[in-house]
Amino acid sequence: MSVGRLGFSEGHVVAERLEDGSGWVVRPAVLMTDAEIDILTSPKSVEDIERSLDDLAEGNIRPRVRSRG
């Protein structure tokens, strides 16, 4: 079966062969930009994002501070 029959096109799925060789697991791919990968692989960025999400969930809003550059 082709992934096209499932409604996907090339680059939209990840296929992994089962360890026993009996078949494949096909799941949607997550497409990310280089910038997104850089942000999510930085421990400090991940901590900042998690803290911001926690603040939003609790209704805490911090004033936005812009850096002068």
N, C-alpha and C positions, 0 to 999 in steps of 0.2 A: 504494500500500500504506500502511496506517496503522501507526503505531508500536505500537499495541495488538496487532497481529498478531505483532509481534516480542517481546511480553511486557513492554513498557514502558508507563508511563503518562506523562501530561503532566508535564514538569519533570524527568524522569529521563534524558533524552537531549539531546544537542546535535547538530544537523544542520548540516552545512556543504556548500554547493553546490560542486561541482568547477569549477575555473576555466574549463574548456571548455564548461560547461553540460550535460555529458552525464549527470550524475547527482548523487547526494548521498552524503556520508559521514556515517553515523550512529554516534555513540559514546556510551557511558554518561556522564552528567553527574556531576560531583563536587559534592555539596551541602555547603556550609560555613556555619557560623554567623558572625555579625559578629565575635565574639571570635576565632575561628580566623583570619579574614582579617586582623585587626589584628596578631595574633601573627606570622603568616607574612609580613607586609609590613614588619616591623621588622627591619632588618639585624642588630641586636644579638640579638634573639630567635632568628633563624635561626642565627647563630653559636653561641649557647648550646645550641640543640637539636642541632646537628651535633656539638659537642664532647661533649655527653652521650651521643649515640649511639656516637661513637668510644670513649668510656670504657667503655660497656657491652660493646662488641665486644671490647675488650681485657681485660675482667674487672675494670676499675678501678671501685671503688665509693667515692663521696665521702660523708662524713657529711652528713646533711641539716641545714641551718641554717635555723631559722625566724626571721623578722624580728619584732621586737617592735613592735606597732602599736597 
